[in-house]
Amino acid sequence: MAYFRGQKEPVPEVETSIWSCTNDDCFGWMREAFSLEDTPKCPLCNSEMEKGTKILPVIE
């Protein structure tokens, strides 16, 4: 059986709105589109979150 090790197509990325944790000791973040609340709490440490942006792979 032969295996093909070809180049994979690059995943398209786009600037995405996110919520990021305000706690300096926590690296929690989530896509804004996946938040169920208008102002969510961090799911890792329960701290306040603030809006921001991040370059992320496109999810369809």
C-alpha distance matrix in Angstrom:
0.0 3.8 6.7 10.1 13.1 15.8 19.3 20.3 23.5 26.5 28.1 31.6 34.4 38.0 41.2 41.6 44.7 44.3 46.5 46.5 48.3 51.6 51.5 50.8 49.0 46.5 43.6 43.3 42.8 41.7 41.3 44.7 43.2 41.9 45.3 47.4 50.7 52.7 53.1 50.5 50.7 47.9 45.6 45.1 48.7 50.9 52.4 53.4 50.8 51.5 49.9 47.9 45.0 41.5 38.7 35.9 32.8 33.8 33.4 33.7
3.8 0.0 3.8 6.6 9.7 12.3 16.0 17.3 20.6 23.6 25.6 29.0 31.9 35.6 38.8 39.4 42.7 42.5 44.9 44.8 46.7 50.0 49.9 49.1 47.6 45.1 42.0 41.9 41.3 40.3 39.7 43.1 41.7 40.7 44.2 46.5 49.6 51.5 51.7 49.3 49.6 46.7 44.7 44.2 47.8 49.9 51.2 52.0 49.3 49.7 48.0 45.8 42.7 39.2 36.3 33.7 30.6 31.7 31.7 32.2
6.7 3.8 0.0 3.8 6.5 9.3 12.7 13.9 17.3 20.2 22.0 25.6 28.3 32.0 35.2 35.8 39.0 38.8 41.2 41.1 43.1 46.3 46.3 45.5 44.0 41.5 38.4 38.3 37.6 36.7 36.2 39.6 38.3 37.3 40.8 43.2 46.2 48.0 48.2 45.8 46.1 43.2 41.3 40.8 44.3 46.4 47.6 48.4 45.7 46.0 44.4 42.1 39.0 35.5 32.6 30.0 27.0 28.2 28.3 29.1
10.1 6.6 3.8 0.0 3.8 5.7 9.3 10.9 14.1 17.2 19.4 22.8 25.7 29.4 32.7 33.6 37.0 37.0 39.7 39.7 41.9 45.0 45.3 44.4 43.2 40.7 37.4 37.4 36.4 35.4 34.6 38.0 36.7 36.0 39.6 42.1 45.1 46.6 46.9 44.7 45.2 42.4 40.7 40.3 43.8 45.9 46.8 47.3 44.4 44.4 42.5 40.1 36.9 33.4 30.2 27.8 24.8 26.0 26.5 27.2
13.1 9.7 6.5 3.8 0.0 3.8 6.8 8.7 12.3 14.8 17.3 20.7 23.3 27.1 30.2 31.3 34.7 34.7 37.3 37.1 39.2 42.2 42.5 41.4 40.3 38.0 34.6 34.8 33.9 33.2 32.6 36.0 35.0 34.5 37.9 40.6 43.4 44.8 44.8 42.7 43.0 40.1 38.7 38.1 41.5 43.6 44.3 44.9 41.9 41.9 40.1 37.5 34.2 30.6 27.5 25.4 22.6 24.2 25.1 26.2
15.8 12.3 9.3 5.7 3.8 0.0 3.8 6.3 9.4 12.2 15.0 18.2 21.1 24.8 28.1 29.4 33.0 33.4 36.2 36.3 38.7 41.7 42.2 41.2 40.4 38.0 34.5 34.6 33.3 32.4 31.4 34.7 33.6 33.4 36.9 39.8 42.5 43.6 43.8 41.9 42.6 39.8 38.6 38.3 41.6 43.6 44.1 44.3 41.1 40.8 38.7 36.0 32.6 29.1 25.8 23.8 20.8 22.2 23.4 24.4
19.3 16.0 12.7 9.3 6.8 3.8 0.0 3.8 6.5 8.8 11.9 14.9 17.7 21.4 24.6 26.2 29.8 30.3 33.3 33.3 35.9 38.7 39.4 38.4 37.8 35.5 31.8 32.0 30.6 29.7 28.6 31.8 31.0 31.0 34.4 37.4 40.0 40.9 41.0 39.3 40.0 37.3 36.4 36.1 39.3 41.2 41.5 41.5 38.2 37.7 35.5 32.7 29.2 25.7 22.3 20.5 17.8 19.3 21.0 22.2
20.3 17.3 13.9 10.9 8.7 6.3 3.8 0.0 3.8 6.3 8.7 12.0 14.9 18.6 21.9 23.2 26.7 27.2 30.2 30.5 33.1 36.1 36.9 36.2 35.7 33.0 29.4 29.2 27.6 26.5 25.3 28.4 27.4 27.4 30.9 33.8 36.4 37.4 37.7 36.0 36.8 34.2 33.3 33.2 36.5 38.2 38.6 38.5 35.3 34.8 32.6 29.9 26.5 23.1 19.7 17.6 14.6 15.9 17.3 18.5
23.5 20.6 17.3 14.1 12.3 9.4 6.5 3.8 0.0 3.8 6.4 9.0 12.3 15.8 19.3 20.8 24.5 25.4 28.7 29.2 32.2 35.1 36.3 35.7 35.6 32.9 29.1 28.8 26.7 25.4 23.6 26.5 25.4 25.9 29.4 32.3 34.8 35.6 36.0 34.7 35.8 33.5 32.8 33.1 36.3 37.7 37.9 37.4 34.0 33.2 30.7 28.0 24.4 21.3 17.7 15.8 12.6 13.4 15.2 16.3
26.5 23.6 20.2 17.2 14.8 12.2 8.8 6.3 3.8 0.0 3.8 6.3 9.0 12.6 16.0 17.7 21.4 22.3 25.6 26.0 29.1 31.8 33.1 32.4 32.5 29.9 26.1 25.9 23.8 22.6 21.0 23.8 23.1 23.8 27.1 30.3 32.5 33.0 33.3 32.0 33.1 30.8 30.4 30.6 33.6 35.0 34.9 34.4 30.9 29.9 27.4 24.6 21.0 17.7 14.1 12.5 9.8 11.2 13.7 15.4
28.1 25.6 22.0 19.4 17.3 15.0 11.9 8.7 6.4 3.8 0.0 3.8 6.4 10.0 13.4 14.5 18.2 19.1 22.3 23.1 26.2 29.1 30.6 30.2 30.3 27.4 23.7 23.1 20.7 19.3 17.4 20.3 19.4 20.0 23.4 26.5 28.8 29.4 29.8 28.5 29.7 27.6 27.2 27.6 30.7 31.8 31.9 31.2 27.7 26.9 24.3 21.8 18.2 15.2 11.8 9.5 6.3 7.6 9.9 11.9
31.6 29.0 25.6 22.8 20.7 18.2 14.9 12.0 9.0 6.3 3.8 0.0 3.8 6.9 10.6 12.2 15.9 17.5 21.1 22.2 25.6 28.3 30.2 29.9 30.5 27.6 23.9 23.1 20.3 18.7 16.3 18.7 17.8 19.2 22.4 25.5 27.6 27.7 28.3 27.4 29.1 27.3 27.3 28.1 30.9 31.7 31.4 30.3 26.7 25.4 22.5 19.8 16.2 13.5 10.0 8.4 5.7 6.0 9.3 11.0
34.4 31.9 28.3 25.7 23.3 21.1 17.7 14.9 12.3 9.0 6.4 3.8 0.0 3.8 7.1 8.8 12.6 14.2 17.7 18.7 22.2 24.7 26.7 26.5 27.3 24.5 20.8 20.1 17.2 15.9 13.6 15.9 15.7 17.2 20.0 23.4 25.0 24.9 25.2 24.5 26.1 24.3 24.7 25.4 28.0 28.7 28.2 27.0 23.3 21.8 18.9 16.1 12.4 9.8 6.2 5.2 4.1 5.4 9.1 11.7
38.0 35.6 32.0 29.4 27.1 24.8 21.4 18.6 15.8 12.6 10.0 6.9 3.8 0.0 3.8 6.0 9.8 12.0 15.8 17.2 20.9 23.2 25.6 25.6 26.9 24.2 20.6 19.7 16.4 14.9 12.1 13.7 13.7 15.9 18.3 21.7 23.0 22.4 22.8 22.6 24.5 23.2 24.0 25.1 27.4 27.7 26.8 25.1 21.4 19.5 16.3 13.5 9.9 8.2 5.4 5.7 6.4 6.3 9.7 12.0
41.2 38.8 35.2 32.7 30.2 28.1 24.6 21.9 19.3 16.0 13.4 10.6 7.1 3.8 0.0 3.8 7.0 9.5 13.1 14.5 18.2 20.1 22.8 22.9 24.6 22.0 18.7 17.8 14.5 13.4 10.8 11.8 12.8 15.2 16.9 20.4 21.1 20.1 20.2 20.3 22.2 21.0 22.4 23.5 25.4 25.5 24.2 22.3 18.5 16.2 12.9 10.0 6.3 5.5 4.4 6.4 8.8 9.1 11.9 14.4
41.6 39.4 35.8 33.6 31.3 29.4 26.2 23.2 20.8 17.7 14.5 12.2 8.8 6.0 3.8 0.0 3.8 6.3 10.1 12.1 15.8 18.1 20.9 21.5 23.0 20.1 17.0 15.5 11.8 10.2 7.2 8.1 9.1 11.5 13.1 16.6 17.4 16.6 16.9 16.8 18.9 17.9 19.2 20.7 22.6 22.4 21.4 19.5 15.7 13.8 10.5 8.4 5.3 5.4 6.0 6.4 8.8 8.7 10.4 12.9
44.7 42.7 39.0 37.0 34.7 33.0 29.8 26.7 24.5 21.4 18.2 15.9 12.6 9.8 7.0 3.8 0.0 3.8 7.2 9.8 13.5 15.6 18.7 19.8 21.6 18.7 16.1 14.2 10.5 8.9 6.2 5.5 7.8 10.3 10.9 14.2 14.4 13.2 13.3 13.7 16.0 15.5 17.2 19.1 20.6 19.9 18.7 16.3 12.6 10.5 7.1 5.9 4.6 6.7 8.9 9.5 12.2 11.9 12.8 15.1
44.3 42.5 38.8 37.0 34.7 33.4 30.3 27.2 25.4 22.3 19.1 17.5 14.2 12.0 9.5 6.3 3.8 0.0 3.8 6.4 10.0 12.5 15.4 16.7 18.2 15.2 12.7 10.5 6.8 5.6 4.3 4.6 7.9 9.0 9.0 12.7 12.7 12.1 11.4 11.0 12.7 11.9 13.6 15.3 16.8 16.3 15.2 13.3 9.5 8.2 5.8 5.3 5.3 6.8 9.8 9.9 12.8 13.3 13.6 16.3
46.5 44.9 41.2 39.7 37.3 36.2 33.3 30.2 28.7 25.6 22.3 21.1 17.7 15.8 13.1 10.1 7.2 3.8 0.0 3.8 6.9 9.4 12.3 14.2 15.7 12.7 11.0 8.5 5.5 5.4 6.3 5.8 9.6 9.7 8.3 11.6 10.9 10.4 8.7 7.9 9.2 8.6 11.0 12.7 13.6 12.8 11.5 9.5 5.8 5.3 4.6 6.0 8.0 9.6 13.0 13.1 16.1 16.7 16.7 19.3
46.5 44.8 41.1 39.7 37.1 36.3 33.3 30.5 29.2 26.0 23.1 22.2 18.7 17.2 14.5 12.1 9.8 6.4 3.8 0.0 3.8 6.5 9.0 10.5 12.1 9.3 7.7 6.0 4.2 6.6 8.8 9.4 13.0 12.7 11.4 14.6 13.8 13.5 11.0 9.7 9.5 7.8 10.5 11.1 11.6 11.6 9.9 8.6 5.2 5.4 6.4 6.8 8.9 9.8 13.4 13.8 17.1 18.5 18.7 21.8
48.3 46.7 43.1 41.9 39.2 38.7 35.9 33.1 32.2 29.1 26.2 25.6 22.2 20.9 18.2 15.8 13.5 10.0 6.9 3.8 0.0 3.8 5.5 7.9 9.2 6.6 6.6 5.3 6.0 9.0 11.9 12.4 15.9 14.9 13.1 15.7 14.5 14.5 11.4 9.6 8.0 5.8 9.1 8.9 8.5 8.7 6.5 6.2 4.4 6.5 9.1 10.1 12.5 13.3 16.9 17.1 20.3 21.9 21.8 24.9
51.6 50.0 46.3 45.0 42.2 41.7 38.7 36.1 35.1 31.8 29.1 28.3 24.7 23.2 20.1 18.1 15.6 12.5 9.4 6.5 3.8 0.0 3.8 6.2 8.8 7.8 8.8 8.8 9.6 12.6 15.1 15.1 18.8 18.2 16.1 18.5 16.6 16.0 12.4 11.6 9.8 8.6 12.1 11.6 10.1 10.1 6.7 5.9 5.4 6.6 9.9 11.0 14.0 15.3 19.0 19.9 23.3 24.9 25.2 28.2
51.5 49.9 46.3 45.3 42.5 42.2 39.4 36.9 36.3 33.1 30.6 30.2 26.7 25.6 22.8 20.9 18.7 15.4 12.3 9.0 5.5 3.8 0.0 3.8 5.5 5.4 7.9 8.7 10.9 14.3 17.4 17.9 21.4 20.2 18.2 20.4 18.8 18.8 15.2 13.6 10.9 9.0 12.0 10.3 8.2 9.3 6.3 7.6 8.3 10.3 13.5 14.4 17.0 17.7 21.1 21.8 25.0 26.9 27.1 30.3
50.8 49.1 45.5 44.4 41.4 41.2 38.4 36.2 35.7 32.4 30.2 29.9 26.5 25.6 22.9 21.5 19.8 16.7 14.2 10.5 7.9 6.2 3.8 0.0 3.8 5.6 7.6 10.0 12.3 16.0 18.9 19.9 23.4 22.5 20.9 23.5 22.1 21.9 18.4 17.0 14.5 12.2 14.8 12.6 10.9 12.8 10.1 11.3 11.3 12.4 15.2 15.2 17.4 17.5 20.7 21.7 25.0 27.4 27.9 31.4
49.0 47.6 44.0 43.2 40.3 40.4 37.8 35.7 35.6 32.5 30.3 30.5 27.3 26.9 24.6 23.0 21.6 18.2 15.7 12.1 9.2 8.8 5.5 3.8 0.0 3.8 6.9 9.4 12.6 16.3 19.7 21.1 24.3 22.8 21.5 23.9 22.9 23.4 20.0 17.8 14.9 12.1 13.8 10.8 9.3 12.1 10.5 12.8 13.1 14.9 17.6 17.7 19.5 19.1 22.0 22.4 25.4 27.9 28.2 31.6
46.5 45.1 41.5 40.7 38.0 38.0 35.5 33.0 32.9 29.9 27.4 27.6 24.5 24.2 22.0 20.1 18.7 15.2 12.7 9.3 6.6 7.8 5.4 5.6 3.8 0.0 3.8 5.7 9.1 12.7 16.2 17.8 20.8 19.1 17.9 20.5 19.9 20.6 17.4 15.0 12.2 8.9 10.4 7.7 7.1 10.0 9.0 11.1 10.8 13.0 15.3 15.5 17.1 16.6 19.5 19.5 22.3 24.6 24.7 28.1
43.6 42.0 38.4 37.4 34.6 34.5 31.8 29.4 29.1 26.1 23.7 23.9 20.8 20.6 18.7 17.0 16.1 12.7 11.0 7.7 6.6 8.8 7.9 7.6 6.9 3.8 0.0 3.8 6.6 10.3 13.5 15.7 18.6 17.1 16.6 19.6 19.4 20.1 17.4 15.0 13.0 9.6 10.8 8.7 9.6 12.0 11.1 12.4 10.9 12.4 13.9 13.4 14.3 13.3 15.9 15.8 18.6 21.1 21.4 24.9
43.3 41.9 38.3 37.4 34.8 34.6 32.0 29.2 28.8 25.9 23.1 23.1 20.1 19.7 17.8 15.5 14.2 10.5 8.5 6.0 5.3 8.8 8.7 10.0 9.4 5.7 3.8 0.0 3.8 7.1 10.7 12.7 15.4 13.6 12.9 15.8 15.9 16.9 14.4 11.7 10.0 6.5 7.4 6.3 8.1 9.8 9.6 10.6 8.9 10.9 12.3 12.5 13.5 12.9 15.6 15.0 17.6 19.5 19.2 22.5
42.8 41.3 37.6 36.4 33.9 33.3 30.6 27.6 26.7 23.8 20.7 20.3 17.2 16.4 14.5 11.8 10.5 6.8 5.5 4.2 6.0 9.6 10.9 12.3 12.6 9.1 6.6 3.8 0.0 3.8 7.1 9.2 12.0 10.7 10.3 13.7 13.9 14.6 12.7 10.4 10.0 7.4 8.6 9.1 11.0 11.6 11.2 11.0 8.1 9.3 9.6 9.6 10.3 9.9 12.8 12.1 14.8 16.4 16.2 19.4
41.7 40.3 36.7 35.4 33.2 32.4 29.7 26.5 25.4 22.6 19.3 18.7 15.9 14.9 13.4 10.2 8.9 5.6 5.4 6.6 9.0 12.6 14.3 16.0 16.3 12.7 10.3 7.1 3.8 0.0 3.8 6.2 8.4 6.9 7.2 10.8 11.8 12.8 11.9 9.7 10.5 8.7 9.1 10.8 13.2 13.2 13.3 12.6 9.6 10.5 9.8 10.1 10.3 10.0 12.4 11.0 13.2 14.0 13.2 16.2
41.3 39.7 36.2 34.6 32.6 31.4 28.6 25.3 23.6 21.0 17.4 16.3 13.6 12.1 10.8 7.2 6.2 4.3 6.3 8.8 11.9 15.1 17.4 18.9 19.7 16.2 13.5 10.7 7.1 3.8 0.0 3.8 5.4 5.4 6.9 10.6 11.9 12.5 12.5 11.1 13.0 12.0 12.5 14.5 16.8 16.4 16.3 15.0 11.6 11.5 9.6 9.6 8.9 8.9 10.8 9.3 11.2 11.2 10.5 13.2
44.7 43.1 39.6 38.0 36.0 34.7 31.8 28.4 26.5 23.8 20.3 18.7 15.9 13.7 11.8 8.1 5.5 4.6 5.8 9.4 12.4 15.1 17.9 19.9 21.1 17.8 15.7 12.7 9.2 6.2 3.8 0.0 3.8 5.4 5.4 8.7 9.3 9.2 9.8 9.4 12.2 12.3 13.4 16.0 17.7 16.5 16.1 14.1 10.8 10.2 8.0 9.0 9.3 10.7 13.0 12.2 14.1 13.5 12.7 14.7
43.2 41.7 38.3 36.7 35.0 33.6 31.0 27.4 25.4 23.1 19.4 17.8 15.7 13.7 12.8 9.1 7.8 7.9 9.6 13.0 15.9 18.8 21.4 23.4 24.3 20.8 18.6 15.4 12.0 8.4 5.4 3.8 0.0 3.8 5.6 8.2 10.0 10.5 12.2 11.7 14.7 14.9 15.2 18.1 20.2 19.0 19.2 17.4 14.3 14.0 11.7 12.5 12.0 12.9 14.3 12.7 13.7 12.1 10.6 11.8
41.9 40.7 37.3 36.0 34.5 33.4 31.0 27.4 25.9 23.8 20.0 19.2 17.2 15.9 15.2 11.5 10.3 9.0 9.7 12.7 14.9 18.2 20.2 22.5 22.8 19.1 17.1 13.6 10.7 6.9 5.4 5.4 3.8 0.0 3.8 6.5 9.2 10.9 12.1 10.5 12.9 12.8 12.3 15.3 17.8 16.7 17.6 16.4 13.8 14.5 13.0 14.1 13.9 14.2 15.7 13.6 14.4 13.4 11.2 12.6
45.3 44.2 40.8 39.6 37.9 36.9 34.4 30.9 29.4 27.1 23.4 22.4 20.0 18.3 16.9 13.1 10.9 9.0 8.3 11.4 13.1 16.1 18.2 20.9 21.5 17.9 16.6 12.9 10.3 7.2 6.9 5.4 5.6 3.8 0.0 3.8 5.6 7.6 8.5 6.9 9.8 10.5 10.5 13.9 15.8 14.0 14.8 13.4 11.1 12.2 11.4 13.4 14.3 15.4 17.6 16.1 17.5 16.7 14.9 16.3
47.4 46.5 43.2 42.1 40.6 39.8 37.4 33.8 32.3 30.3 26.5 25.5 23.4 21.7 20.4 16.6 14.2 12.7 11.6 14.6 15.7 18.5 20.4 23.5 23.9 20.5 19.6 15.8 13.7 10.8 10.6 8.7 8.2 6.5 3.8 0.0 3.8 7.0 8.8 7.6 10.5 12.1 11.8 15.5 17.1 14.8 16.0 14.7 13.3 14.7 14.2 16.7 17.8 19.1 21.3 19.7 20.8 19.7 17.4 18.3
50.7 49.6 46.2 45.1 43.4 42.5 40.0 36.4 34.8 32.5 28.8 27.6 25.0 23.0 21.1 17.4 14.4 12.7 10.9 13.8 14.5 16.6 18.8 22.1 22.9 19.9 19.4 15.9 13.9 11.8 11.9 9.3 10.0 9.2 5.6 3.8 0.0 3.8 5.5 5.3 8.7 11.3 11.9 15.6 16.3 13.5 14.1 12.2 11.2 12.6 12.6 15.7 17.6 19.5 22.2 21.1 22.8 21.9 20.1 21.2
52.7 51.5 48.0 46.6 44.8 43.6 40.9 37.4 35.6 33.0 29.4 27.7 24.9 22.4 20.1 16.6 13.2 12.1 10.4 13.5 14.5 16.0 18.8 21.9 23.4 20.6 20.1 16.9 14.6 12.8 12.5 9.2 10.5 10.9 7.6 7.0 3.8 0.0 3.8 6.2 9.9 12.6 14.3 17.6 17.9 15.0 14.6 11.9 10.6 10.9 10.7 14.0 16.2 18.8 21.6 21.2 23.3 22.3 21.1 22.2
53.1 51.7 48.2 46.9 44.8 43.8 41.0 37.7 36.0 33.3 29.8 28.3 25.2 22.8 20.2 16.9 13.3 11.4 8.7 11.0 11.4 12.4 15.2 18.4 20.0 17.4 17.4 14.4 12.7 11.9 12.5 9.8 12.2 12.1 8.5 8.8 5.5 3.8 0.0 3.8 6.8 9.8 12.1 15.1 14.8 11.9 11.0 8.1 7.2 8.1 9.0 12.7 15.4 17.9 21.2 21.1 23.5 23.2 22.2 23.9
50.5 49.3 45.8 44.7 42.7 41.9 39.3 36.0 34.7 32.0 28.5 27.4 24.5 22.6 20.3 16.8 13.7 11.0 7.9 9.7 9.6 11.6 13.6 17.0 17.8 15.0 15.0 11.7 10.4 9.7 11.1 9.4 11.7 10.5 6.9 7.6 5.3 6.2 3.8 0.0 3.8 6.5 8.4 11.5 11.7 8.9 9.0 7.2 6.4 8.8 10.1 13.3 15.7 17.5 20.6 20.0 22.3 22.3 21.0 22.9
50.7 49.6 46.1 45.2 43.0 42.6 40.0 36.8 35.8 33.1 29.7 29.1 26.1 24.5 22.2 18.9 16.0 12.7 9.2 9.5 8.0 9.8 10.9 14.5 14.9 12.2 13.0 10.0 10.0 10.5 13.0 12.2 14.7 12.9 9.8 10.5 8.7 9.9 6.8 3.8 0.0 3.8 6.2 8.7 8.2 5.1 5.5 5.1 5.8 9.4 11.7 14.6 17.1 18.5 21.8 21.2 23.6 24.2 23.0 25.3
47.9 46.7 43.2 42.4 40.1 39.8 37.3 34.2 33.5 30.8 27.6 27.3 24.3 23.2 21.0 17.9 15.5 11.9 8.6 7.8 5.8 8.6 9.0 12.2 12.1 8.9 9.6 6.5 7.4 8.7 12.0 12.3 14.9 12.8 10.5 12.1 11.3 12.6 9.8 6.5 3.8 0.0 3.8 5.4 5.6 4.5 5.2 6.3 6.1 9.7 12.0 14.0 16.1 16.8 19.9 19.2 21.7 22.7 21.7 24.3
45.6 44.7 41.3 40.7 38.7 38.6 36.4 33.3 32.8 30.4 27.2 27.3 24.7 24.0 22.4 19.2 17.2 13.6 11.0 10.5 9.1 12.1 12.0 14.8 13.8 10.4 10.8 7.4 8.6 9.1 12.5 13.4 15.2 12.3 10.5 11.8 11.9 14.3 12.1 8.4 6.2 3.8 0.0 3.8 6.0 5.7 8.2 9.9 9.8 13.2 15.0 16.7 18.2 18.4 21.1 19.7 21.5 22.5 21.0 23.5
45.1 44.2 40.8 40.3 38.1 38.3 36.1 33.2 33.1 30.6 27.6 28.1 25.4 25.1 23.5 20.7 19.1 15.3 12.7 11.1 8.9 11.6 10.3 12.6 10.8 7.7 8.7 6.3 9.1 10.8 14.5 16.0 18.1 15.3 13.9 15.5 15.6 17.6 15.1 11.5 8.7 5.4 3.8 0.0 3.8 6.1 8.2 10.9 11.1 14.4 16.5 17.7 19.2 18.9 21.5 20.3 22.3 23.9 22.7 25.6
48.7 47.8 44.3 43.8 41.5 41.6 39.3 36.5 36.3 33.6 30.7 30.9 28.0 27.4 25.4 22.6 20.6 16.8 13.6 11.6 8.5 10.1 8.2 10.9 9.3 7.1 9.6 8.1 11.0 13.2 16.8 17.7 20.2 17.8 15.8 17.1 16.3 17.9 14.8 11.7 8.2 5.6 6.0 3.8 0.0 3.8 5.6 9.0 10.4 13.9 16.8 18.3 20.4 20.6 23.6 22.8 25.2 26.8 25.8 28.7
50.9 49.9 46.4 45.9 43.6 43.6 41.2 38.2 37.7 35.0 31.8 31.7 28.7 27.7 25.5 22.4 19.9 16.3 12.8 11.6 8.7 10.1 9.3 12.8 12.1 10.0 12.0 9.8 11.6 13.2 16.4 16.5 19.0 16.7 14.0 14.8 13.5 15.0 11.9 8.9 5.1 4.5 5.7 6.1 3.8 0.0 3.9 6.8 8.9 12.6 15.6 17.8 20.3 21.1 24.3 23.6 26.0 27.1 26.0 28.5
52.4 51.2 47.6 46.8 44.3 44.1 41.5 38.6 37.9 34.9 31.9 31.4 28.2 26.8 24.2 21.4 18.7 15.2 11.5 9.9 6.5 6.7 6.3 10.1 10.5 9.0 11.1 9.6 11.2 13.3 16.3 16.1 19.2 17.6 14.8 16.0 14.1 14.6 11.0 9.0 5.5 5.2 8.2 8.2 5.6 3.9 0.0 3.8 6.5 10.0 13.4 15.6 18.5 19.7 23.2 23.1 25.9 27.1 26.5 29.2
53.4 52.0 48.4 47.3 44.9 44.3 41.5 38.5 37.4 34.4 31.2 30.3 27.0 25.1 22.3 19.5 16.3 13.3 9.5 8.6 6.2 5.9 7.6 11.3 12.8 11.1 12.4 10.6 11.0 12.6 15.0 14.1 17.4 16.4 13.4 14.7 12.2 11.9 8.1 7.2 5.1 6.3 9.9 10.9 9.0 6.8 3.8 0.0 3.8 6.9 10.4 13.2 16.4 18.2 21.8 22.1 25.1 26.0 25.5 28.1
50.8 49.3 45.7 44.4 41.9 41.1 38.2 35.3 34.0 30.9 27.7 26.7 23.3 21.4 18.5 15.7 12.6 9.5 5.8 5.2 4.4 5.4 8.3 11.3 13.1 10.8 10.9 8.9 8.1 9.6 11.6 10.8 14.3 13.8 11.1 13.3 11.2 10.6 7.2 6.4 5.8 6.1 9.8 11.1 10.4 8.9 6.5 3.8 0.0 3.8 6.9 9.5 12.6 14.5 18.2 18.5 21.6 22.4 22.2 24.8
51.5 49.7 46.0 44.4 41.9 40.8 37.7 34.8 33.2 29.9 26.9 25.4 21.8 19.5 16.2 13.8 10.5 8.2 5.3 5.4 6.5 6.6 10.3 12.4 14.9 13.0 12.4 10.9 9.3 10.5 11.5 10.2 14.0 14.5 12.2 14.7 12.6 10.9 8.1 8.8 9.4 9.7 13.2 14.4 13.9 12.6 10.0 6.9 3.8 0.0 3.8 6.5 10.1 12.7 16.4 17.4 20.8 21.5 21.8 24.3
49.9 48.0 44.4 42.5 40.1 38.7 35.5 32.6 30.7 27.4 24.3 22.5 18.9 16.3 12.9 10.5 7.1 5.8 4.6 6.4 9.1 9.9 13.5 15.2 17.6 15.3 13.9 12.3 9.6 9.8 9.6 8.0 11.7 13.0 11.4 14.2 12.6 10.7 9.0 10.1 11.7 12.0 15.0 16.5 16.8 15.6 13.4 10.4 6.9 3.8 0.0 3.8 7.1 10.2 13.8 15.0 18.2 18.6 19.2 21.6
47.9 45.8 42.1 40.1 37.5 36.0 32.7 29.9 28.0 24.6 21.8 19.8 16.1 13.5 10.0 8.4 5.9 5.3 6.0 6.8 10.1 11.0 14.4 15.2 17.7 15.5 13.4 12.5 9.6 10.1 9.6 9.0 12.5 14.1 13.4 16.7 15.7 14.0 12.7 13.3 14.6 14.0 16.7 17.7 18.3 17.8 15.6 13.2 9.5 6.5 3.8 0.0 3.8 7.0 10.6 12.4 15.9 16.7 17.9 20.7
45.0 42.7 39.0 36.9 34.2 32.6 29.2 26.5 24.4 21.0 18.2 16.2 12.4 9.9 6.3 5.3 4.6 5.3 8.0 8.9 12.5 14.0 17.0 17.4 19.5 17.1 14.3 13.5 10.3 10.3 8.9 9.3 12.0 13.9 14.3 17.8 17.6 16.2 15.4 15.7 17.1 16.1 18.2 19.2 20.4 20.3 18.5 16.4 12.6 10.1 7.1 3.8 0.0 3.8 7.0 9.1 12.6 13.5 15.3 18.1
41.5 39.2 35.5 33.4 30.6 29.1 25.7 23.1 21.3 17.7 15.2 13.5 9.8 8.2 5.5 5.4 6.7 6.8 9.6 9.8 13.3 15.3 17.7 17.5 19.1 16.6 13.3 12.9 9.9 10.0 8.9 10.7 12.9 14.2 15.4 19.1 19.5 18.8 17.9 17.5 18.5 16.8 18.4 18.9 20.6 21.1 19.7 18.2 14.5 12.7 10.2 7.0 3.8 0.0 3.8 6.0 9.8 11.5 13.6 16.8
38.7 36.3 32.6 30.2 27.5 25.8 22.3 19.7 17.7 14.1 11.8 10.0 6.2 5.4 4.4 6.0 8.9 9.8 13.0 13.4 16.9 19.0 21.1 20.7 22.0 19.5 15.9 15.6 12.8 12.4 10.8 13.0 14.3 15.7 17.6 21.3 22.2 21.6 21.2 20.6 21.8 19.9 21.1 21.5 23.6 24.3 23.2 21.8 18.2 16.4 13.8 10.6 7.0 3.8 0.0 3.8 7.1 9.2 12.1 15.3
35.9 33.7 30.0 27.8 25.4 23.8 20.5 17.6 15.8 12.5 9.5 8.4 5.2 5.7 6.4 6.4 9.5 9.9 13.1 13.8 17.1 19.9 21.8 21.7 22.4 19.5 15.8 15.0 12.1 11.0 9.3 12.2 12.7 13.6 16.1 19.7 21.1 21.2 21.1 20.0 21.2 19.2 19.7 20.3 22.8 23.6 23.1 22.1 18.5 17.4 15.0 12.4 9.1 6.0 3.8 0.0 3.8 6.4 8.8 12.3
32.8 30.6 27.0 24.8 22.6 20.8 17.8 14.6 12.6 9.8 6.3 5.7 4.1 6.4 8.8 8.8 12.2 12.8 16.1 17.1 20.3 23.3 25.0 25.0 25.4 22.3 18.6 17.6 14.8 13.2 11.2 14.1 13.7 14.4 17.5 20.8 22.8 23.3 23.5 22.3 23.6 21.7 21.5 22.3 25.2 26.0 25.9 25.1 21.6 20.8 18.2 15.9 12.6 9.8 7.1 3.8 0.0 3.8 6.4 9.8
33.8 31.7 28.2 26.0 24.2 22.2 19.3 15.9 13.4 11.2 7.6 6.0 5.4 6.3 9.1 8.7 11.9 13.3 16.7 18.5 21.9 24.9 26.9 27.4 27.9 24.6 21.1 19.5 16.4 14.0 11.2 13.5 12.1 13.4 16.7 19.7 21.9 22.3 23.2 22.3 24.2 22.7 22.5 23.9 26.8 27.1 27.1 26.0 22.4 21.5 18.6 16.7 13.5 11.5 9.2 6.4 3.8 0.0 3.8 6.5
33.4 31.7 28.3 26.5 25.1 23.4 21.0 17.3 15.2 13.7 9.9 9.3 9.1 9.7 11.9 10.4 12.8 13.6 16.7 18.7 21.8 25.2 27.1 27.9 28.2 24.7 21.4 19.2 16.2 13.2 10.5 12.7 10.6 11.2 14.9 17.4 20.1 21.1 22.2 21.0 23.0 21.7 21.0 22.7 25.8 26.0 26.5 25.5 22.2 21.8 19.2 17.9 15.3 13.6 12.1 8.8 6.4 3.8 0.0 3.8
33.7 32.2 29.1 27.2 26.2 24.4 22.2 18.5 16.3 15.4 11.9 11.0 11.7 12.0 14.4 12.9 15.1 16.3 19.3 21.8 24.9 28.2 30.3 31.4 31.6 28.1 24.9 22.5 19.4 16.2 13.2 14.7 11.8 12.6 16.3 18.3 21.2 22.2 23.9 22.9 25.3 24.3 23.5 25.6 28.7 28.5 29.2 28.1 24.8 24.3 21.6 20.7 18.1 16.8 15.3 12.3 9.8 6.5 3.8 0.0
